[in-house]
Protein backbone atom coordinates (compact mmCIF):
# COMPACT_ATOMS: atom_id res chain seq x y z
CA UNK A 1 0.00 0.00 0.00
CA UNK A 2 1.25 3.42 -0.94
CA UNK A 3 0.22 6.69 0.69
CA UNK A 4 -0.12 8.47 -2.70
CA UNK A 5 -2.48 5.80 -4.06
CA UNK A 6 -4.81 6.12 -1.07
CA UNK A 7 -4.78 9.93 -1.26
CA UNK A 8 -5.68 9.76 -4.98
CA UNK A 9 -8.68 7.59 -4.10
CA UNK A 10 -10.07 10.35 -1.91
CA UNK A 11 -8.94 9.37 1.58
CA UNK A 12 -7.89 12.18 3.92
CA UNK A 13 -4.37 12.45 5.26
CA UNK A 14 -5.59 11.37 8.67
CA UNK A 15 -7.46 8.30 7.28
CA UNK A 16 -4.46 7.23 5.24
CA UNK A 17 -2.20 7.45 8.29
CA UNK A 18 -4.65 5.38 10.36
CA UNK A 19 -5.00 2.75 7.60
CA UNK A 20 -1.25 2.45 7.11
CA UNK A 21 -0.66 2.20 10.87
CA UNK A 22 -3.29 -0.59 11.13
CA UNK A 23 -1.75 -2.38 8.15
CA UNK A 24 1.77 -2.21 9.63
CA UNK A 25 0.51 -3.38 13.05
CA UNK A 26 -1.27 -6.37 11.45
CA UNK A 27 1.75 -7.15 9.35
CA UNK A 28 3.98 -7.06 12.45
CA UNK A 29 1.53 -9.35 14.32
CA UNK A 30 1.56 -11.80 11.41
CA UNK A 31 5.36 -11.83 11.38
CA UNK A 32 5.48 -12.37 15.14
CA UNK A 33 2.99 -15.27 14.87
CA UNK A 34 4.98 -16.81 12.03
CA UNK A 35 8.16 -16.64 14.14
CA UNK A 36 6.35 -18.29 17.07
CA UNK A 37 5.04 -21.01 14.76
CA UNK A 38 8.54 -21.69 13.44
CA UNK A 39 9.80 -22.01 17.04
CA UNK A 40 7.06 -24.58 17.72
CA UNK A 41 8.02 -26.51 14.60
CA UNK A 42 11.57 -26.62 15.89
CA UNK A 43 10.28 -27.85 19.25
CA UNK A 44 8.18 -30.51 17.48
CA UNK A 45 11.24 -31.78 15.61
CA UNK A 46 13.25 -31.88 18.83
CA UNK A 47 10.35 -33.67 20.56
CA UNK A 48 10.20 -36.35 17.84
CA UNK A 49 13.96 -36.88 18.05
CA UNK A 50 13.79 -37.20 21.84
CA UNK A 51 10.82 -39.60 21.58
CA UNK A 52 12.78 -41.80 19.18
CA UNK A 53 15.75 -41.79 21.56
CA UNK A 54 13.43 -42.75 24.45
CA UNK A 55 11.95 -45.61 22.40
CA UNK A 56 15.44 -46.84 21.54
CA UNK A 57 16.47 -46.62 25.20
CA UNK A 58 13.32 -48.45 26.31
CA UNK A 59 13.87 -51.12 23.70
CA UNK A 60 17.48 -51.53 24.83
CA UNK A 61 16.33 -51.77 28.45
CA UNK A 62 13.84 -54.54 27.73
CA UNK A 63 14.55 -57.63 29.70
CA UNK A 64 15.70 -60.72 27.89
CA UNK A 65 12.25 -62.26 28.44
CA UNK A 66 10.50 -59.24 26.88
CA UNK A 67 12.85 -59.35 23.88
CA UNK A 68 12.08 -63.03 23.38
CA UNK A 69 8.33 -62.34 23.64
CA UNK A 70 8.60 -59.56 21.08
CA UNK A 71 10.59 -61.74 18.67
CA UNK A 72 8.13 -64.60 19.26
CA UNK A 73 5.22 -62.33 18.32
CA UNK A 74 6.97 -61.30 15.08
CA UNK A 75 7.78 -64.94 14.27
CA UNK A 76 4.15 -65.98 14.88
CA UNK A 77 2.99 -63.28 12.46
CA UNK A 78 5.40 -64.56 9.79
CA UNK A 79 4.28 -68.16 10.35
CA UNK A 80 0.63 -67.11 10.06
CA UNK A 81 1.30 -65.31 6.76
CA UNK A 82 3.30 -68.29 5.45
CA UNK A 83 0.48 -70.68 6.44
CA UNK A 84 -2.06 -68.59 4.54
CA UNK A 85 0.18 -68.56 1.45
CA UNK A 86 0.59 -72.34 1.72
CA UNK A 87 -3.18 -72.82 2.17
CA UNK A 88 -3.85 -70.62 -0.87
CA UNK A 89 -1.49 -72.78 -2.93
CA UNK A 90 -3.31 -75.92 -1.72
CA UNK A 91 -6.69 -74.42 -2.67
CA UNK A 92 -5.36 -73.41 -6.11
CA UNK A 93 -4.00 -76.93 -6.60
CA UNK A 94 -7.39 -78.47 -5.80
CA UNK A 95 -9.27 -76.02 -8.05
CA UNK A 96 -6.78 -76.15 -10.95
CA UNK A 97 -8.59 -76.37 -14.28
CA UNK A 98 -11.66 -74.53 -13.00
CA UNK A 99 -12.35 -70.92 -13.81
CA UNK A 100 -12.30 -69.69 -10.20
CA UNK A 101 -11.35 -66.09 -9.46
CA UNK A 102 -8.58 -65.06 -7.06
CA UNK A 103 -11.16 -63.31 -4.84
CA UNK A 104 -13.17 -66.49 -4.43
CA UNK A 105 -10.07 -68.52 -3.61
CA UNK A 106 -9.03 -65.85 -1.08
CA UNK A 107 -12.42 -66.20 0.61
CA UNK A 108 -11.86 -69.95 1.03
CA UNK A 109 -8.54 -69.53 2.81
CA UNK A 110 -8.23 -69.63 6.56
CA UNK A 111 -5.28 -70.09 8.90
CA UNK A 112 -6.18 -73.76 9.24
CA UNK A 113 -5.02 -76.05 6.42
CA UNK A 114 -7.72 -78.66 7.06
CA UNK A 115 -10.61 -76.21 6.81
CA UNK A 116 -9.12 -74.58 3.70
CA UNK A 117 -8.74 -77.95 1.95
CA UNK A 118 -12.27 -78.94 3.00
CA UNK A 119 -13.71 -75.68 1.63
CA UNK A 120 -11.81 -76.06 -1.66
CA UNK A 121 -12.97 -79.68 -2.04
CA UNK A 122 -16.57 -78.67 -1.33
CA UNK A 123 -16.40 -75.98 -4.01
CA UNK A 124 -14.82 -78.45 -6.43
CA UNK A 125 -17.60 -81.00 -5.77
CA UNK A 126 -20.23 -78.32 -6.33
CA UNK A 127 -18.62 -77.23 -9.60
CA UNK A 128 -18.29 -80.86 -10.77
CA UNK A 129 -21.98 -81.47 -10.04
CA UNK A 130 -22.97 -78.31 -11.95
CA UNK A 131 -20.78 -79.29 -14.92
CA UNK A 132 -22.18 -82.83 -14.97
CA UNK A 133 -25.76 -81.55 -14.82
CA UNK A 134 -25.06 -79.15 -17.68
CA UNK A 135 -23.59 -82.00 -19.78
CA UNK A 136 -26.58 -84.24 -19.10
CA UNK A 137 -29.01 -81.47 -19.95
CA UNK A 138 -27.14 -80.70 -23.18
CA UNK A 139 -27.16 -84.39 -24.19
CA UNK A 140 -30.85 -84.67 -23.38
CA UNK A 141 -31.62 -81.61 -25.47
CA UNK A 142 -29.55 -83.02 -28.36
CA UNK A 143 -31.42 -86.33 -28.24
CA UNK A 144 -34.77 -84.57 -28.16
CA UNK A 145 -34.03 -82.26 -31.09
CA UNK A 146 -36.35 -82.98 -34.02
CA UNK A 147 -34.04 -83.26 -37.02
CA UNK A 148 -36.73 -84.31 -39.50
CA UNK A 149 -37.36 -81.71 -42.14
CA UNK A 150 -40.69 -79.94 -41.93
CA UNK A 151 -42.62 -80.39 -45.14
CA UNK A 152 -44.02 -77.20 -46.49
CA UNK A 153 -47.53 -76.77 -47.83
CA UNK A 154 -46.20 -74.22 -50.29
CA UNK A 155 -45.38 -75.83 -53.62
CA UNK A 156 -41.79 -75.67 -54.68
CA UNK A 157 -41.64 -74.53 -58.27
CA UNK A 158 -37.93 -74.85 -58.82
CA UNK A 159 -38.12 -78.23 -60.58
CA UNK A 160 -41.37 -77.68 -62.51
CA UNK A 161 -40.95 -77.35 -66.25
CA UNK A 162 -42.59 -74.40 -67.88
CA UNK A 163 -42.98 -73.58 -71.54
CA UNK A 164 -40.36 -70.82 -71.21
CA UNK A 165 -37.89 -73.20 -69.61
CA UNK A 166 -38.59 -75.82 -72.25
CA UNK A 167 -37.97 -73.32 -75.06
CA UNK A 168 -34.58 -72.42 -73.59
CA UNK A 169 -33.37 -76.04 -73.59
CA UNK A 170 -31.19 -77.40 -76.39
CA UNK A 171 -32.91 -79.62 -78.97
CA UNK A 172 -31.44 -82.80 -77.52
CA UNK A 173 -32.55 -81.82 -73.99
CA UNK A 174 -36.03 -81.02 -75.37
CA UNK A 175 -36.27 -84.48 -76.99
CA UNK A 176 -35.22 -86.25 -73.77
CA UNK A 177 -37.75 -84.29 -71.69
CA UNK A 178 -40.51 -84.74 -74.29
CA UNK A 179 -40.04 -88.52 -74.32
CA UNK A 180 -40.17 -88.64 -70.50
CA UNK A 181 -43.13 -86.25 -70.16
CA UNK A 182 -45.26 -86.65 -73.25
CA UNK A 183 -48.54 -85.55 -71.62
CA UNK A 184 -47.03 -82.36 -70.28
CA UNK A 185 -45.44 -81.67 -73.65
CA UNK A 186 -48.87 -81.90 -75.31
CA UNK A 187 -50.14 -79.36 -72.76
CA UNK A 188 -47.48 -76.92 -73.94
CA UNK A 189 -48.04 -77.70 -77.63
CA UNK A 190 -51.51 -79.10 -78.23
CA UNK A 191 -51.94 -80.98 -81.51
CA UNK A 192 -53.94 -79.15 -84.06
N, C-alpha and C positions, 0 to 999 in steps of 0.2 A: 504494500500500500504506500502510495506517495501522497504527500501533503498537497501538492499542486493539483493532482487528479481530483481529490475530494473537494478542494476549493472551487474547481471548475464545475463541479456537479451541483454547486449551490449551497454547500455546507458553510457555516460560519467558522471563523478562526477558532472560536472556543469549542465548537462541536468537533472539529477536526482534531484538536489537541486531545479532547476526551476520548475520541475513538481510537486514536493512535496509542494513547496510554493504555486503554483497555486491551488493545491488540498485543502490545508488548508485554503486558502483565500475563495474559493468557499464554503467549508464546513462551515466556519464562517458566510458567507453571508446567507447561507441557514438557519442556526440556528437563526440569527438575524431576518430574514423574518418570521420564524415560531413563534418567540416570539411576533413579531408585530401582526401576525394573531391571536394569542391567546388573545392579548389585545383587538383586535377588537371583538372577540367572546364574551369577557366579557362585552364590551360596548353594543353589540347587546342584550345580556341578560338583562342588566340594562335598555336599551331602551324599550324592551318589557314589563318589569315590570312597568316602568313609564307610558307607554302607557295604560296599563290595569288600573293603578291607575287613570289616567286622564279620561278614559271612565267611571269608577265607579263614579268619582266626577261629571262628566257631567250628568250621569244618575241620581245621587242624586239631582243635581241642576235643573232637569227638572221641569217645572211648573206643577201644578196639571192637567192643561188642556192637556199638552203634554203627561203626564203619562196615562191619560184616552184615548187619541188618540192611543197611542202605545198599550195599552191593548185591545182597540177596534179592532185594526188591527189584533192582534193575535186571538181574538175571532172570527172575520170574517173568518180567514183562517181555524179555526177548524170547523166552521159551514159549510163552503164550502166542506171540506173533508167529513164531516158527511153526507151532502146532496148527494154527489157522491156515498157514500157507500149505502145509502138508495135507491138511484135510481138504483144502480146495483142489489140490492136485488129485487126491483120491476121488473126489466127486467128479472132476473132469474126466478121469480115466473111466469111471463107470458110465458116464453119459456121452462118451466119445461116439461120434457118428450121428448124434441127434442134434437138431438145430435148437440148442438151448442157450439163451443169452447169458452173458457174464453176470448181470444183475440177479437173475434167477438162481444161478449157481451160488452167488454170494449170500443169498437169503437162506440157502440150505446149510451153510457152514456154521458150525458151532465150535467151541473149544474142545469138545469131546469127539474123538474119532468115530466111536461106535454110532453115536446118534447122527453124525454127518453121513456115514456110509449107509445107514438105515434110510435116511431121508432121500439120498440119491437113488438107492435101489427102489424105493417106493415110487419116485418120479419116473424111473425107467420102466417099471411095471405098468404104470398108468399110460405112459406113451406107447409101449408095446401093445397094450390092449386097444388103444385108440387106433393105432396103425392097422392092427389085425381086423378090427371092425370095419374100417374104411375099405380094406382090401375085399372083405367078404361082401360088403354092400356093392362095391364096384363090379365084382364078379356076378352077383345076383342081377344087377341091372343089365350087364352084358348078355346074360342068358335070357333075360326077359325081353330084350329088344326084338321088335318085329322087323325082320329083314326082308320079308316078302314085299315085292313091289305092289303098290296100290294101283289097281286098274282104274283107268279113267273112263268116264262116260262120254268124254269128248272124243269124237273120231279123229284119228291121226291121219292126215291127208298127205303125208310125205311120200308114201309108197303107192298112191293111187295114180293110175295113168289117166291123163287128160288128153284131149285132142291136140292141144298145143304142145304138150310133151311128146306125144307120138310124132307130130310133124317135125320136131327137132331131131329125132333119132335118124341114124344112118339107115340106108335101105335094107342092109342085112339085119340090123337090130329090129327094124319094123317087121320084117318077115318072121323073125323068131318070135316076136311078141304076138303077131297076128295068129300064128299057128297055135300058140299056147292059149290065146284068149279070143277065139273066133267070135263068140257072141258079143263081146264088148266091142270088137272091131266093127261089127255090123251096126252097133249103136252109133259109132262115130260116122260111119259111111254106109248108110242104108242103101240097099240095092234098089235100083230104079226099075 
